[in-house]
Amino acid sequence: MKKTKTSSRNNVYFDIWSITHLVVGIIFGWLMSPVVALVILVLWEPLEIFVLSPLLGRVGIIFGFETLRNSLSDIVFDVIGVFLGAYVLGSLITPSFHLF
């Protein structure tokens, strides 16, 4: 029986998902209260690692397979994004609606 190589956990500070976290943070920070946006984005990380990753891993999908280092850096990009969305973009363009 041939062994397949298992993927190692994502352990980098910056990857393509960092940009995604930054952009989502900007959008959330612009469209909702910064506190609500941060709560949602910070709570996403444990949901991703402890719930979604194991469930998707059972069907062969590698998602959220990351170390604490990568997870914490994602949160840093979320915080930067929320700040940019709420205070920089929000001061330039007022959104036509707020979600929360």
C-alpha positions as CSV (number, residue, x, y, z in Angstrom):
1,M,0.0,0.0,0.0
2,K,1.4,3.4,-1.0
3,K,1.7,6.0,1.7
4,T,0.5,9.5,0.8
5,K,2.3,12.6,2.1
6,T,0.3,14.4,4.7
7,S,0.2,18.2,4.5
8,S,2.0,20.1,7.3
9,R,0.2,22.8,9.2
10,N,0.5,26.3,7.8
11,N,3.0,28.0,10.1
12,V,3.8,31.2,8.3
13,Y,3.0,34.8,9.3
14,F,1.9,35.9,5.9
15,D,0.2,34.0,3.1
16,I,-2.6,34.6,0.6
17,W,-5.2,34.2,3.4
18,S,-3.6,37.2,5.2
19,I,-4.8,39.4,2.4
20,T,-8.2,37.8,2.6
21,H,-8.3,38.5,6.4
22,L,-7.2,42.1,5.8
23,V,-9.9,42.7,3.1
24,V,-12.7,41.1,5.1
25,G,-11.6,43.1,8.1
26,I,-11.8,46.3,6.0
27,I,-15.3,45.4,4.8
28,F,-16.6,44.3,8.2
29,G,-15.1,47.4,9.9
30,W,-16.7,49.7,7.4
31,L,-20.1,48.1,7.5
32,M,-20.5,47.3,11.2
33,S,-19.4,48.4,14.6
34,P,-15.6,47.7,15.0
35,V,-16.3,45.8,18.2
36,V,-18.8,43.5,16.6
37,A,-16.5,43.1,13.6
38,L,-13.6,42.1,15.8
39,V,-15.6,39.7,17.8
40,I,-16.9,37.9,14.7
41,L,-13.4,37.8,13.1
42,V,-11.6,36.7,16.2
43,L,-14.2,33.9,16.9
44,W,-13.8,32.7,13.4
45,E,-10.3,31.4,14.1
46,P,-11.2,28.8,16.7
47,L,-14.2,27.8,14.7
48,E,-12.0,27.3,11.6
49,I,-9.4,25.3,13.5
50,F,-11.4,23.2,15.9
51,V,-14.7,22.7,14.0
52,L,-14.4,23.2,10.3
53,S,-10.9,21.8,9.7
54,P,-11.7,18.4,11.4
55,L,-15.0,18.1,9.6
56,L,-13.7,19.0,6.2
57,G,-10.6,16.8,6.8
58,R,-12.8,13.8,7.1
59,V,-13.9,14.2,3.5
60,G,-10.4,15.0,2.3
61,I,-10.6,18.8,2.2
62,I,-7.6,20.6,3.8
63,F,-8.9,23.8,5.3
64,G,-7.8,25.7,8.4
65,F,-4.9,23.3,8.9
66,E,-2.7,25.9,10.6
67,T,-0.6,26.5,13.7
68,L,-1.2,29.0,16.5
69,R,1.4,31.3,14.8
70,N,-0.6,31.5,11.6
71,S,-3.9,31.8,13.4
72,L,-2.6,34.7,15.5
73,S,-1.2,36.5,12.5
74,D,-4.6,36.1,10.8
75,I,-6.1,37.9,13.8
76,V,-3.5,40.7,13.5
77,F,-4.5,41.2,9.8
78,D,-8.2,41.2,10.9
79,V,-7.5,43.9,13.5
80,I,-5.6,46.0,11.0
81,G,-8.4,45.6,8.4
82,V,-11.1,46.5,10.9
83,F,-9.1,49.6,11.9
84,L,-8.7,50.6,8.2
85,G,-12.3,50.0,7.4
86,A,-13.8,51.7,10.4
87,Y,-11.5,54.7,10.8
88,V,-9.8,55.3,7.4
89,L,-12.3,54.1,4.8
90,G,-15.2,55.2,7.1
91,S,-13.9,58.7,7.3
92,L,-13.6,58.9,3.5
93,I,-16.8,57.2,2.5
94,T,-19.9,56.7,4.6
95,P,-21.5,53.4,4.0
96,S,-25.2,53.6,3.0
97,F,-26.1,51.0,5.7
98,H,-24.6,49.3,8.8
99,L,-25.1,45.6,9.6
100,F,-24.7,45.8,13.4
